[in-house]
Structure formats: structure tokens, C-alpha cells
């Protein structure tokens, strides 16, 4: 069965895409509409599109760091319309768009700094099966950790200890650009964009010099990124910044928080009792 696929980037189209995503993405239903909205407001230089067919939507983009890499950022088919080839048609249309933009390879992976997931959650089995049936190679694994926000997130004793050494912790309400400049200097432009666009941002400083930062909500509902400068490590700054962000997320109504695309398992486990939970397969294939 063939399915007509069209461009779907108007406000009306994206509202329908959000409706479909909410119904289809059962593991992410609470934030599915926000994901569609976030992916439609990427960095200004990003080339992206949304394509739709009756009951389905796909969003795709080009990598800013390597325009030869294309990304399938979100794929959703309404549960009532599955099994009729819509997902296959949407992926094919996304690949065709990526080819037209000069991409040589397509990825089912997150396209930082504005992404939905690191890859395909292994529990979205139908999506993984579709990718493999289309010739995508599984080449890497990523994971999230889950922090329960009912846990103790107090930092008062830590703040007193840090203040005794001249370190102060702030919400970046008026210094967001300064924190973003610190992130850009020590890490990269991608993290700096996330810091700038995060729902919440906290930082530590001593004598006016930023030592570390932590952000949440750049990817809707998730914590990250965070980092401390080398000369500040070992002070306990990261633990305080993490807990301040998670407390914000709890105040915003979340019962748990995803710590996305995790590297240091032990740090998050020790700091807030987070556990490794969501696992993602990263896929790619060459575009002929």
C-alpha cells in the first residue's frame, strides 16, 4: 500500500503531529507534544523538516557538525493505523529529503543540541524492527539514568561548606549568557546552546569566576548537561548543582527525572541514588 507523504511544518501540521506523537509514543506521552515543539525550534542554522502522512509523522534534520550526517529525530504512527506501511513510507521520505540536503548517511540517533532521544529506546521494539528491516546497522548503545525526585535533595550543609571556601551557587536568572560562555569555553557550542535554552540553569562561582553548571529542560523533562571546570573538581560542586536542578524539576511537578545520555554512572548513583534504566540502540545506514 502506498501512502502520500507531504511537508508538515505549519503550525496546524505540527499540532497534528503532536497529537499523533502523544498517542504513539507511549513511553513519552507526557512530553511528546513538547518534543515536537522543541524539534521545530532548533538552533537557527539547523536544516530540518517534518513530513506527514495520514496518521503518521517523521521529523528529520542535518547535523551541524557534519552535514553529511542526517538524523531521523522522531517517528510516530498512530496506534490505530499501524501495520499498513506508514512508518516505512515516512522513513523513505525522510531519507529522500536528507539526500536532497547532501546527507550521505542517515542515523536513528539524537542530533544535539536539540534532540528527542539518544537513539531508539529498546522498548519501542517495532521501531527497532523497522530500522533493521530497512538496512540500518546497530552500532552503539546509550543509556539514561532515572532519579526519583521524592528522595532527599537537600544541599544546605553542602552550601555552608562551599561558602566557607568562597564558593557560591546561584540560579542563572541574570547571568545565563555568562554561564553559556563558560560552557562554550570548556566544552562546546552544543552544550552552550542547551544551557541558554534550558528551563532551569544553576552555576557555582568563586570571586566572580564560574566553576561549574547544571541545566535541565533543554530536552523537555530531562536533566543535563552539567560540568565543572578541572580546578573545581573534588569540591562537591557537581552534587549541589545536580540536586538544585532536580529540586526545580520536582517543584515543576515531576515525580522522576531522566538524566540523559549518561557518562559517569557512579557519580549520579552516589549523588542522588539514580539507577540506569532506559537503554537506546543507535542505528545508521549509508544513503545510496
C-alpha positions as CSV (number, residue, x, y, z in Angstrom):
1,X,0.0,0.0,0.0
2,X,1.4,3.4,-0.9
3,X,1.0,6.4,1.3
4,X,1.3,10.0,0.2
5,X,3.8,12.0,2.3
6,X,3.8,15.8,2.4
7,X,5.7,18.5,4.1
8,X,4.2,19.3,7.5
9,X,5.9,22.4,9.0
10,X,2.9,24.8,9.5
11,X,1.5,25.4,13.0
12,X,-1.6,23.3,12.2
13,X,0.6,20.4,10.9
14,X,2.8,20.5,13.9
15,X,-0.2,20.5,16.2
16,X,-1.5,17.3,14.5
17,X,2.0,15.8,14.7
18,X,1.9,16.5,18.5
19,X,-1.4,14.7,18.7
20,X,-0.1,11.7,16.8
21,X,3.1,11.6,18.9
22,X,1.2,11.7,22.1
23,X,-0.9,8.7,21.1
24,X,2.0,6.8,19.6
25,X,4.9,7.4,22.0
26,X,3.6,5.6,25.0
27,X,6.8,5.8,27.0
28,X,7.0,9.5,26.4
29,X,3.3,10.5,26.2
30,X,3.5,13.2,28.8
31,X,6.2,15.2,26.9
32,X,5.5,14.0,23.3
33,X,3.9,17.3,22.3
34,X,6.7,19.3,23.9
35,X,9.2,17.2,21.9
36,X,7.5,18.0,18.6
37,X,7.6,21.7,19.6
38,X,11.2,21.5,20.7
39,X,12.4,19.8,17.5
40,X,10.6,22.5,15.5
41,X,12.5,25.3,17.3
42,X,16.1,24.1,16.9
43,X,19.3,26.3,16.5
44,X,18.8,28.8,13.8
45,X,21.4,27.3,11.5
46,X,19.9,23.8,11.6
47,X,18.2,22.4,8.4
48,X,15.2,20.3,9.4
49,X,11.8,19.2,8.2
50,X,8.6,17.5,9.3
51,X,6.8,15.1,6.9
52,X,3.4,13.6,7.4
53,X,1.0,11.1,6.1
54,X,-2.5,10.3,7.3
55,X,-1.9,9.2,10.9
56,X,1.9,9.4,10.9
57,X,4.8,11.9,11.2
58,X,8.5,12.0,10.9
59,X,10.9,14.8,11.8
60,X,14.5,14.8,10.3
61,X,17.5,17.1,10.4
62,X,21.1,17.6,9.3
63,X,24.0,17.5,11.7
64,X,25.5,20.9,12.3
65,X,29.0,19.4,12.9
66,X,28.9,17.1,9.9
67,X,26.3,18.0,7.3
68,X,27.0,14.6,5.6
69,X,25.1,13.0,8.5
70,X,21.3,13.1,8.6
71,X,19.1,12.3,11.6
72,X,15.7,10.9,11.9
73,X,14.7,12.7,15.0
74,X,11.2,11.5,15.7
75,X,8.9,8.9,14.0
76,X,5.4,8.3,15.2
77,X,2.4,6.4,13.7
78,X,-1.0,6.5,15.4
79,X,-1.7,3.1,17.1
80,X,-4.9,2.7,15.1
81,X,-3.0,3.0,11.8
82,X,0.0,0.7,12.3
83,X,0.8,-2.3,10.2
84,X,-0.1,-0.6,6.9
85,X,3.3,0.6,5.8
86,X,3.1,4.2,7.1
87,X,6.3,4.0,9.1
88,X,8.3,2.6,6.1
89,X,6.9,5.3,3.8
90,X,7.8,8.1,6.3
91,X,11.3,6.9,6.8
92,X,11.7,6.6,3.0
93,X,10.5,10.2,2.6
94,X,12.8,11.4,5.3
95,X,15.8,9.7,3.6
96,X,14.9,11.3,0.3
97,X,14.8,14.7,1.9
98,X,18.2,14.1,3.6
99,X,19.7,13.0,0.3
100,X,18.4,16.2,-1.2
101,X,20.2,18.2,1.5
102,X,23.5,16.4,0.8
103,X,23.5,13.8,3.5
104,X,25.5,10.6,2.8
105,X,24.3,8.7,5.9
106,X,21.1,8.5,7.9
107,X,21.0,8.0,11.6
108,X,18.4,7.0,14.1
109,X,20.3,8.9,16.8
110,X,19.9,12.2,18.6
111,X,21.1,15.3,16.9
112,X,22.5,17.5,19.7
113,X,21.8,20.0,21.0
114,X,18.1,19.7,20.1
115,X,17.0,16.1,20.2
116,X,14.3,13.7,21.4
117,X,16.3,10.6,22.4
118,X,19.9,9.3,22.0
119,X,18.6,6.6,19.7
120,X,15.7,4.1,19.7
121,X,14.5,3.0,23.1
122,X,14.8,-0.8,23.1
123,X,11.2,-1.0,24.4
124,X,9.9,0.7,21.1
125,X,10.5,-2.7,19.6
126,X,8.5,-2.0,16.4
127,X,10.7,1.0,15.6
128,X,13.9,-1.0,16.1
129,X,12.5,-3.8,13.9
130,X,11.6,-1.3,11.2
131,X,15.0,0.3,11.2
132,X,16.7,-3.1,10.9
133,X,14.3,-4.2,8.1
134,X,15.4,-1.1,6.2
135,X,19.0,-2.0,6.4
136,X,20.1,0.2,9.4
137,X,23.1,-1.1,11.3
138,X,23.0,-1.0,15.1
139,X,26.4,0.4,16.0
140,X,26.3,1.8,19.6
141,X,24.3,1.7,22.8
142,X,23.5,4.7,25.1
143,X,21.5,4.8,28.3
144,X,19.7,7.2,30.7
145,X,19.6,7.1,34.5
146,X,16.4,7.7,36.4
147,X,16.4,9.9,39.6
148,X,13.4,9.6,41.9
149,X,12.5,13.1,43.0
150,X,10.9,12.0,46.2
151,X,14.4,11.4,47.6
152,X,16.3,13.7,49.8
153,X,17.7,16.6,47.7
154,X,18.8,18.9,50.5
155,X,22.0,20.8,50.0
156,X,22.1,23.2,53.0
157,X,25.1,21.6,54.6
158,X,26.9,21.5,51.3
159,X,26.2,25.1,50.6
160,X,27.6,26.2,54.0
161,X,30.7,24.2,53.4
162,X,31.2,25.7,49.9
163,X,30.5,29.2,51.1
164,X,33.3,28.8,53.8
165,X,35.7,28.2,50.9
166,X,34.3,31.2,48.9
167,X,32.1,29.2,46.5
168,X,28.6,30.3,46.0
169,X,25.8,28.7,44.0
170,X,23.2,30.6,42.1
171,X,20.2,30.2,39.7
172,X,21.3,31.7,36.4
173,X,18.4,34.1,36.1
174,X,20.5,37.2,35.2
175,X,23.8,35.6,34.1
176,X,22.7,33.0,31.6
177,X,24.9,34.3,28.8
178,X,27.9,34.4,31.1
179,X,27.3,30.8,32.1
180,X,26.9,29.8,28.4
181,X,30.2,31.5,27.7
182,X,31.8,29.4,30.4
183,X,30.2,26.2,28.9
184,X,31.4,27.2,25.4
185,X,34.9,27.7,26.6
186,X,35.2,24.4,28.5
187,X,33.0,22.2,26.4
188,X,31.4,23.2,23.1
189,X,28.7,25.3,21.3
190,X,26.2,22.4,21.6
191,X,26.2,22.4,25.4
192,X,26.2,26.2,25.4
193,X,23.0,26.2,23.3
194,X,21.4,23.8,25.8
195,X,22.5,26.0,28.7
196,X,21.0,29.0,27.1
197,X,17.7,27.3,26.2
198,X,17.3,25.2,29.4
199,X,14.2,25.6,31.6
200,X,16.5,25.8,34.6
201,X,20.2,26.6,35.0
202,X,22.3,26.7,38.1
203,X,26.0,27.6,38.5
204,X,28.8,27.9,41.0
205,X,31.3,30.7,41.2
206,X,34.1,32.0,43.2
207,X,35.3,35.6,43.1
208,X,33.1,36.1,40.0
209,X,34.6,33.2,38.1
210,X,32.2,30.4,37.0
211,X,33.3,27.0,38.3
212,X,30.5,24.7,37.1
213,X,27.0,24.5,35.8
214,X,24.0,22.2,35.6
215,X,20.9,22.5,33.4
216,X,17.6,20.9,33.0
217,X,14.7,21.0,30.4
218,X,16.7,21.9,27.3
219,X,15.4,18.5,26.2
220,X,11.9,18.6,27.7
221,X,11.7,16.9,31.1
222,X,15.3,15.7,31.2
223,X,18.3,16.7,33.3
224,X,21.5,17.8,31.6
225,X,24.0,18.8,30.6
226,X,26.3,19.6,33.5
227,X,30.0,20.0,34.1
228,X,32.6,21.5,36.4
229,X,36.0,23.1,35.5
230,X,39.0,20.9,36.2
231,X,40.2,23.2,39.1
232,X,36.8,22.9,40.8
233,X,36.5,19.1,40.8
234,X,36.6,17.4,44.2
235,X,34.8,20.3,45.9
236,X,31.4,18.7,45.7
237,X,30.1,21.4,43.4
238,X,28.6,18.9,40.9
239,X,26.5,17.2,43.6
240,X,25.0,20.5,44.7
241,X,24.2,21.7,41.2
242,X,22.6,18.4,40.3
243,X,20.4,18.4,43.4
244,X,19.4,22.1,42.8
245,X,18.2,21.2,39.3
246,X,16.4,18.1,40.4
247,X,14.6,20.1,43.1
248,X,13.5,22.5,40.4
249,X,12.1,19.6,38.4
250,X,10.2,18.3,41.4
251,X,8.8,21.8,42.0
252,X,7.7,21.8,38.4
253,X,5.6,18.7,39.1
254,X,7.8,15.8,38.0
255,X,8.0,12.7,40.2
256,X,11.2,11.5,38.5
257,X,13.8,12.9,36.1
258,X,15.7,11.3,33.3
259,X,19.4,12.0,33.3
260,X,20.1,11.8,29.6
261,X,22.9,10.2,27.6
262,X,24.8,9.3,30.8
263,X,28.5,9.0,31.1
264,X,29.5,8.9,34.8
265,X,27.2,6.2,36.3
266,X,28.9,6.2,39.7
267,X,28.6,10.0,40.2
268,X,24.8,10.0,39.6
269,X,24.3,6.8,41.6
270,X,26.1,8.2,44.6
271,X,24.8,11.7,44.4
272,X,21.1,11.0,44.2
273,X,20.6,7.3,44.0
274,X,19.9,7.3,40.3
275,X,19.7,4.0,38.5
276,X,20.5,3.0,34.9
277,X,17.2,2.3,33.3
278,X,16.4,3.5,29.7
279,X,18.6,1.9,27.0
280,X,18.8,3.2,23.5
281,X,20.1,1.5,20.3
282,X,21.8,3.9,17.8
283,X,21.4,3.0,14.2
284,X,22.8,4.2,10.9
285,X,22.9,3.4,7.2
286,X,24.5,4.8,4.1
287,X,22.3,6.7,1.7
288,X,22.9,5.4,-1.8
